[in-house]
Amino acid sequence: MAYCWTPDSGLPFSDEFKEQAAEWRSELEAITERIAPQDFLKTLADNISTGGSIFFREAFYEFISRQSEPKIQSAVLLMGRLAQREDKNLKRFHAILANPLLRKDLFGF
């Protein structure tokens, strides 16, 4: 549902979803480490595969094209942390990252 959301879609989100997104935003804002340019693609691919999940093609290429931006790097690092924690909502996180309008609304980028 998160992937299909638009501001005028009328799709409601549960309180649980909103709380989870707020927690992720806090985690994203707390990440200060950065990924070296030569390591970005490998880190992105590793973090996707570690979670045993899929990632949306458009988001994959967008993240590569914006790889020098701190918020993009934080999202990639958090993706890896969620995968390592075996977070049951990793697919939801991927869906939010893949929807630029929702990502901007929830995470600010």
N, C-alpha and C positions, 0 to 999 in steps of 0.2 A: 504494500500500500504506500509506503514512504517514497518509493521510486516514482509512482504515478502522481504524487501530490503536486498541485499548483495552488497559488493563492486563492483562486476562484473555484476550486474543485469541490469545496464543501466536505472534503474527507476529514472526519474528526479523528483526533488522536487521543488515546487514553491518557489518564493521569500518569500511569506507569511509563508510557512512552515519553511523555514530557519530562518526567523526573530523570529517566535514563539519559535523555539528550542533554539535560542540564548538567548531569554528572560528567558526561563526556566532554562537554564544553569546558568545564572546570579543569579536567585533566589536560585537554588540549592547550589551554592557556598556561598551564604550569610547566609544560615541556619547553626546555630551553636548549637542549642539545640539537645539533645540526648534523645533517648527512653530507658527507663530502660529495662533490659533483660526480666523481668517478664511481661512487658507491650507490647512487640514488636508484638506478634501475634495478640493480641486484637486490637492494633492500626492499624496494616495492614488490618485486616478484617473490622474494622469500617470504615477506609478510603476508602476501596473498595465499601462497601455497601452504604456509604453516597452519593457517586457519582451516585448511581443507575446504575452503569456500571458493566461490567465483567472484570476480570483480567485473564491473560493467566496462565494456570496451571504451565508450566515450570518456568515462572518468579516468581510465587507465592512460589514454593519450593526453587528456587534459592535465593530469598530474605530471606526466613527463614534460609537457611543454611549460609547466609552471614550477618545475622542481626547485628552483632557487628561492621560492617564497617560503618564509618561515612557517606560515600556517599550513601549507601543503606538506612540508616536511614533518610538522607535528602530527598531522593526520596519519601519515605513513607510519610514524613511530608508534602512535597509539594503536593503529591497526595491528602491529606486531605484538604489542603488549596484550591486547585483547585476545589475540590468537594463542599466545603463551598461557594466558589464564583460562583458556578454553571457555571464554565468555559465550553464553548461550545466545546472546543478541548480536553476535558479530555480523551476521547477514543483514540485520537491521542497520548497523553502522555502515556497512558497504552501501546499502540502498540510500541512506542519507547522503553519503559522499558522492554518489552517482547522480543525485538530483541537485543541480546547481541552485535552483530557487530555494529548495528546502535547506540545503547546506548553508546558504547565505542567511536564511532566517534563523536557523538554530545555532550555527557555529560562527557566523559573521564573515565568511569568506566564500 
